[in-house]
Amino acid sequence: MSINPVVFSKETFESFTDFLISTLNIADEGLENQLKDLIAYDLLRGSRLVNGPYIYLNRPFVKGKSIRDFTEALNLDPVLNTVFTYENLHKHQEEAAESIVNKHHTIVST
């Protein structure tokens, strides 16, 4: 399935403007309509807010093992179970930590 970049950017921008309008929560209907007109997306002129088109696909990370299962599987210090504020690692975090524990050269980037 191919993505039509014009339709994709229009739909993405419309979602953003809907979010913006709902976040601003303008009580005056006339002012809200003026803002909507000002930031509306036009297929020929684009937008006053964005010079795009910009496409950014941020896929969710694949879920990894729970920290408890991970520390047990690798025989790590159980204190690690209390250090983190979340229950599961992401798969890429799990793989990087396993690589380090197994003494492989590992590059970690943020």
KOLVEXGU-927055 format. One line per 10 residues: number of its first residue (from 1); their letters; for each residue x, z, y of N, C-alpha, C. Coordinates in steps of 0.2 Angstrom, whole numbers, always signed. Each point is the difference from the previous one (the first is absolute). Last residue first. Example, Ala and Ser with C-alpha at 12.3 -4.5 7.8 and 13.67 -1.06 7.14 Angstrom:
2
2 = SA = +64:+35:-11:+4:+1:+6:-4:+3:+5; +2:+0:-28:-4:+0:+6:+4:+0:+6
//
This chain:
110
110 = TSVITHHKNV = +104:+109:+40:-7:+2:+3:-1:-4:+6; +16:+1:-25:-1:-2:+7:-7:+2:+2; +21:+3:-20:-7:+2:+2:-1:-2:+7; +16:-7:-23:-1:+0:+7:-7:+2:+2; +18:+5:-22:-7:-1:+3:+0:-1:+7; +16:+2:-25:+0:-2:+7:-7:-1:+3; +1:+15:-21:+1:-7:+1:+1:+0:+8; -4:+20:-15:+7:-2:+3:+1:-7:+1; -21:+12:-7:+4:-3:-6:+7:-3:+3; -15:+11:+15:+1:+5:-5:+4:-3:-6
100 = ISEAAEEQHK = -6:-15:+17:+5:+5:+3:+1:+5:-6; -17:-15:-4:+7:-4:+0:+5:+5:+2; -22:+8:+0:+3:-1:-6:+6:-3:+0; -11:+1:+20:+3:+7:-2:+3:+0:-7; -11:-20:+8:+7:+2:+4:+3:+6:-2; -21:-6:-9:+5:-4:-3:+7:+1:+4; -20:+11:+8:+2:+2:-7:+6:-3:-3; -9:-7:+21:+4:+6:+1:+2:+3:-7; -14:-19:+0:+7:-2:+2:+4:+6:+2; -23:+3:-7:+4:-3:-5:+7:-2:+2
90 = HLNEYTFVTN = -12:+20:+12:-1:-7:+0:+4:-3:-6; -7:+26:-1:+4:-5:+3:-3:-7:+0; -14:+24:+1:+2:-6:-4:+6:-4:+4; -12:+20:+8:+0:+1:-7:+4:-5:-4; +4:+11:+26:-4:-5:-3:+1:+1:-8; +13:+12:+17:-7:+1:+2:-5:-5:-4; +25:+11:-8:-3:-6:+3:-8:+2:+1; +16:+16:-10:+3:-3:+6:-5:-5:+4; -3:+11:-22:-3:+4:+5:+3:-3:+7; +7:-8:-21:-7:-1:-1:-3:+4:+6
80 = LVPDLNLAET = +23:+0:-4:-2:-6:+3:-8:-1:+0; +12:+18:-11:-1:+1:+7:-3:-6:+3; +8:+0:-23:-7:+1:+2:-2:+2:+7; +22:-15:-9:-2:+7:+1:-7:+0:+2; +6:-19:-17:+2:+2:+7:-2:+7:+2; -3:-17:-20:+3:+7:-1:+3:+2:+7; -13:-20:-5:+7:-1:+1:+4:+7:+0; -24:-1:-4:+3:-6:-4:+8:-1:+1; -13:+17:+13:+1:+1:-7:+3:-5:-5; -4:-4:+23:+5:+5:+0:+1:+2:-8
70 = FDRISKGKVF = -18:-15:+5:+7:-3:+1:+6:+5:-1; -23:+7:-1:+2:-4:-6:+7:-3:+1; -9:+12:+19:+1:+4:-6:+2:-4:-6; -6:-12:+19:+7:+4:+1:+1:+4:-6; -15:-21:-5:-1:+6:+4:+7:+4:+0; +0:-27:-3:-1:+7:-3:-1:+5:+4; -5:-23:+11:+5:+2:-5:-2:+6:-3; -12:-22:+14:+0:+8:-1:+5:+1:-6; +1:-21:+18:-3:+2:-6:+2:+7:-2; -5:-10:+25:+5:+2:-5:-3:+1:-6
60 = PRNLYIYPGN = -12:-16:+18:+1:+7:-1:+5:+1:-6; +1:-20:+18:-3:+2:-6:+1:+7:-1; +1:-16:+22:+2:+7:-3:-4:+2:-6; +5:-23:+17:-3:+2:-6:+3:+7:-3; -2:-16:+24:+4:+6:-4:-4:+2:-5; +2:-20:+20:-3:+1:-6:+4:+6:-3; -6:-12:+25:+5:+4:-4:-4:+2:-6; -3:-20:+21:-2:+4:-6:+6:+4:-3; -3:+4:+23:+1:-2:-7:+0:-8:-2; -3:+17:+20:+3:-7:+1:+1:-3:-7
50 = VLRSGRLLDY = -18:+20:+9:+5:-2:-4:+2:-7:+1; -17:+11:+13:+4:+5:-2:+6:-2:-4; -16:-15:+9:+3:+3:+6:+5:+6:-3; -7:-22:-16:-2:+7:+3:+4:+2:+6; -6:-26:-11:+3:+6:-3:-3:+7:+3; -6:-24:+4:+5:+3:+5:+3:+6:-3; -15:-14:-13:+5:-5:+4:+4:+4:+4; -16:+12:-13:+4:-4:-5:+5:-5:+4; -8:+25:+8:-2:-7:+1:+4:-5:-4; -7:+28:+3:+4:-5:-3:-3:-7:+1
40 = AILDKLQNEL = -4:+23:+15:-2:-4:-5:+5:-5:-2; +1:+17:+18:+4:+0:-6:-2:-4:-6; -13:+2:+21:+7:-1:+2:+5:+0:-6; -23:+4:-3:+1:-6:+2:+7:-2:+2; -6:+22:-6:-1:-5:-6:+1:-7:+2; -1:+17:+17:+7:+0:-4:+0:-5:-6; -20:+2:+13:+5:-3:+4:+7:+0:-4; -18:+11:-10:-1:-7:+0:+5:-4:+4; +0:+24:+2:+2:-2:-7:-1:-8:-1; -8:+9:+20:+8:+0:+0:+2:-2:-7
30 = GEDAINLTSI = -23:+3:+3:+2:-6:+4:+8:+0:+0; -11:+18:-11:-1:-6:-4:+3:-6:+4; +8:+26:+1:-4:-5:+4:+0:-7:-3; +12:+18:-10:-7:+2:+0:-4:-5:+4; +23:-3:-16:-2:+0:+7:-8:+1:+0; +20:+2:-17:-7:+3:+0:-2:+0:+7; +22:-6:-12:-1:+1:+7:-7:+3:+2; +5:-7:-22:+4:+5:+1:-1:+2:+8; -11:-19:-9:-3:+7:-2:+4:+6:+1; +8:-22:+7:-6:+2:+4:-3:+7:-3
20 = LFDTFSEFTE = +19:-9:-11:+1:+2:+7:-6:+2:+4; -2:-9:-22:+3:+7:+0:+1:+2:+7; -7:-22:-2:-6:+5:-2:+3:+7:+0; +16:-17:+4:-4:+2:+6:-6:+4:-2; +14:-6:-18:+3:+4:+5:-4:+1:+6; -8:-15:-16:+0:+7:-2:+3:+5:+4; +1:-23:+6:-7:+3:+1:-1:+7:-3; +21:-11:-3:-1:+2:+7:-7:+2:+1; +4:-8:-21:+4:+6:+1:-1:+2:+7; -10:-20:-6:-3:+6:-3:+4:+6:+1
10 = KSFVVPNISM = +9:-20:+8:-6:+2:+4:-3:+6:-3; +19:-8:-11:+1:+3:+6:-6:+2:+4; -3:-12:-20:+3:+6:-1:+2:+4:+6; -8:-23:+2:-5:+5:-2:+2:+7:-1; +17:-16:+4:-4:+1:+6:-6:+4:-2; +15:-5:-17:+3:+4:+5:-4:+1:+6; -7:-4:-26:+0:-4:+6:+2:+4:+6; +7:+2:-27:-3:+3:+6:+0:-5:+6; -2:-4:-28:+4:+0:+6:-3:+3:+5; +0:+2:-28:-4:+0:+6:+4:+0:+6
//
